[in-house]
Amino acid sequence: MVVMRHIGSFPVSAVGLGCMPLSIENNRGVAQGIRTIHAALDAGCRLLDTAWSYYESGKEPEANERLIRQALSTWKGPRREVLVATKVGHYRNFTDGKPTWAVDGRPETLIREAKQSALALGVDTIDLLYFHRPDPSVPYDESVGALKELVDQGVARMAGVSNASVEQIHQAQGILGSHLVAVQNEYSPVHRSTQDTLLECEKLGLAFVCYSPLGGYRRPVDQSKFDVFKKVAQTHGVSYQRIELAWELAQGSHVITIPGAHRPETILDSLKASDITLSADELTELNRG
Ligand SMILES: NC(=O)c1ccc[n+]([C@@H]2O[C@H](COP(=O)([O-])OP(=O)(O)OC[C@H]3O[C@@H](n4cnc5c(N)ncnc54)[C@H](OP(=O)(O)O)[C@@H]3O)[C@@H](O)[C@H]2O)c1
């Protein structure tokens, strides 16, 4: 059974599906994407994570949002139970011929992209809209101010910030008040430096959503960081990825994790992470890293 937690007052599965791999470079096509999303939803996943910028460099934006719309419209289950979170403020580019990610946090860009995201998702109101990443050339208050405007206009119901420091979370809460419900930051066994933001979110009553929770699949990571997770996984007789996700969820009841997947098999395994109870000794060992 998938354990439920909350983003704002909306119940979501503690493990959501990070949909990015389904539409960026090296995706496996629309049919496989829909199969993966349907498998996740059928197994009880109630949180899909997407972004305006989840498309292949040089191709059409909103590809991932359109994929999600297609998957939800052909799914036989209860659509209203599923929270779809999207993000604005990033776009795809090329650097030396290689696909890259760039930022544009100007208010007019965020407002335009959010309206396009709503259209692509086929909704009047986006469930949860994040500001994807601070743009060093735009004052943070101005970018977050655009999110406030979008909530006030009814384009988004709830707001979040991503890749945010403790200071920026406070700034965002000052502007958005109770409309700010979530912070999405990188957090995994190989990326623990955002622990301060995870703890701050608990104090502020915000959901903390761990992205790239397995270390991400797009860049090489120090594999030795997984050794202790592999050891604990052997005791439980499960994949070490499931232990990684269970360890993240054990950081607090406000924590939600969104592993990515190209295939039904991997998300189905990940969704079982919330069933795992780690002992106090195991947690101490995993926390030590
Ligand atoms: N806010 C931001 O700036 C930001 C940045 C990056 C990512 N994100 C979000 O975070 C999500 C997840 O991050 P990510 O996709 O970069 O990386 P990730 O979740 O750390 O890793 C995904 C990789 O792990 C594999 N995997 C997943 N579950 C597994 C399991 N149970 N057993 C074995 N392997 C498993 C997948 O395999 P297969 O490919 O074989 O299925 C995939 O290759 C993204 O999809 C996106 O929604 C947000």
The ligand as an SDF file (V2000), in Angstrom:
LIG
                    3D

 48 52  0  0  0  0  0  0  0  0999 V2000
   13.5070   20.8830   -9.7380 N   0  0  0  0  0  0  0  0  0  0  0  0
   14.5760   20.5830  -10.4580 C   0  0  0  0  0  0  0  0  0  0  0  0
   15.4240   21.4430  -10.7730 O   0  0  0  0  0  0  0  0  0  0  0  0
   14.7660   19.1520  -10.9030 C   0  0  0  0  0  0  0  0  0  0  0  0
   16.0130   18.7420  -11.4270 C   0  0  0  0  0  0  0  0  0  0  0  0
   16.1640   17.3950  -11.7930 C   0  0  0  0  0  0  0  0  0  0  0  0
   15.1010   16.5050  -11.6170 C   0  0  0  0  0  0  0  0  0  0  0  0
   13.9020   16.9530  -11.1140 N   0  0  0  0  0  0  0  0  0  0  0  0
   12.7490   16.0250  -10.9230 C   0  0  0  0  0  0  0  0  0  0  0  0
   13.1830   14.9190  -10.1590 O   0  0  0  0  0  0  0  0  0  0  0  0
   12.8330   13.7200  -10.8480 C   0  0  0  0  0  0  0  0  0  0  0  0
   13.7690   12.5930  -10.5250 C   0  0  0  0  0  0  0  0  0  0  0  0
   15.1020   12.9250  -10.7970 O   0  0  0  0  0  0  0  0  0  0  0  0
   15.9630   12.2020  -11.9380 P   0  0  0  0  0  0  0  0  0  0  0  0
   15.0030   11.6250  -12.9160 O   0  0  0  0  0  0  0  0  0  0  0  0
   17.0000   13.1840  -12.3330 O   0  0  0  0  0  0  0  0  0  0  0  0
   16.7930   11.0970  -11.2090 O   0  0  0  0  0  0  0  0  0  0  0  0
   16.5810    9.9480  -10.1050 P   0  0  0  0  0  0  0  0  0  0  0  0
   15.1750    9.8260   -9.7260 O   0  0  0  0  0  0  0  0  0  0  0  0
   17.5700   10.1970   -9.0420 O   0  0  0  0  0  0  0  0  0  0  0  0
   17.0550    8.6800  -10.9310 O   0  0  0  0  0  0  0  0  0  0  0  0
   16.3140    8.1780  -11.9940 C   0  0  0  0  0  0  0  0  0  0  0  0
   17.0190    6.9070  -12.4740 C   0  0  0  0  0  0  0  0  0  0  0  0
   16.9210    5.9290  -11.4690 O   0  0  0  0  0  0  0  0  0  0  0  0
   16.4420    4.7280  -12.0180 C   0  0  0  0  0  0  0  0  0  0  0  0
   15.5070    4.1320  -11.0470 N   0  0  0  0  0  0  0  0  0  0  0  0
   14.3650    4.6750  -10.5580 C   0  0  0  0  0  0  0  0  0  0  0  0
   13.7860    3.8580   -9.6460 N   0  0  0  0  0  0  0  0  0  0  0  0
   14.5870    2.7620   -9.5670 C   0  0  0  0  0  0  0  0  0  0  0  0
   14.5220    1.5520   -8.8240 C   0  0  0  0  0  0  0  0  0  0  0  0
   13.5380    1.3380   -7.9530 N   0  0  0  0  0  0  0  0  0  0  0  0
   15.4940    0.6370   -9.0120 N   0  0  0  0  0  0  0  0  0  0  0  0
   16.5150    0.8700   -9.8930 C   0  0  0  0  0  0  0  0  0  0  0  0
   16.6340    1.9960  -10.6200 N   0  0  0  0  0  0  0  0  0  0  0  0
   15.6760    2.9370  -10.4660 C   0  0  0  0  0  0  0  0  0  0  0  0
   15.7030    5.0700  -13.2800 C   0  0  0  0  0  0  0  0  0  0  0  0
   15.8310    3.9490  -14.1270 O   0  0  0  0  0  0  0  0  0  0  0  0
   15.1120    3.7140  -15.5630 P   0  0  0  0  0  0  0  0  0  0  0  0
   15.5430    4.9040  -16.3550 O   0  0  0  0  0  0  0  0  0  0  0  0
   15.7100    2.4550  -16.0360 O   0  0  0  0  0  0  0  0  0  0  0  0
   13.6520    3.6590  -15.3550 O   0  0  0  0  0  0  0  0  0  0  0  0
   16.4040    6.3290  -13.7440 C   0  0  0  0  0  0  0  0  0  0  0  0
   17.4670    6.0090  -14.6160 O   0  0  0  0  0  0  0  0  0  0  0  0
   12.8420   14.1310  -12.3250 C   0  0  0  0  0  0  0  0  0  0  0  0
   12.1630   13.2110  -13.1240 O   0  0  0  0  0  0  0  0  0  0  0  0
   12.1990   15.4810  -12.2390 C   0  0  0  0  0  0  0  0  0  0  0  0
   10.7830   15.3370  -12.1780 O   0  0  0  0  0  0  0  0  0  0  0  0
   13.7260   18.2520  -10.7390 C   0  0  0  0  0  0  0  0  0  0  0  0
  1  2  1  0
  2  3  2  0
  2  4  1  0
  4  5  1  0
  4 48  2  0
  5  6  2  0
  6  7  1  0
  7  8  2  0
  8  9  1  0
  8 48  1  0
  9 10  1  0
  9 46  1  0
 10 11  1  0
 11 12  1  0
 11 44  1  0
 12 13  1  0
 13 14  1  0
 14 15  2  0
 14 16  1  0
 14 17  1  0
 17 18  1  0
 18 19  2  0
 18 20  1  0
 18 21  1  0
 21 22  1  0
 22 23  1  0
 23 24  1  0
 23 42  1  0
 24 25  1  0
 25 26  1  0
 25 36  1  0
 26 27  1  0
 26 35  1  0
 27 28  2  0
 28 29  1  0
 29 30  1  0
 29 35  2  0
 30 31  1  0
 30 32  2  0
 32 33  1  0
 33 34  2  0
 34 35  1  0
 36 37  1  0
 36 42  1  0
 37 38  1  0
 38 39  2  0
 38 40  1  0
 38 41  1  0
 42 43  1  0
 44 45  1  0
 44 46  1  0
 46 47  1  0
M  CHG  2   8   1  16  -1
M  END
$$$$
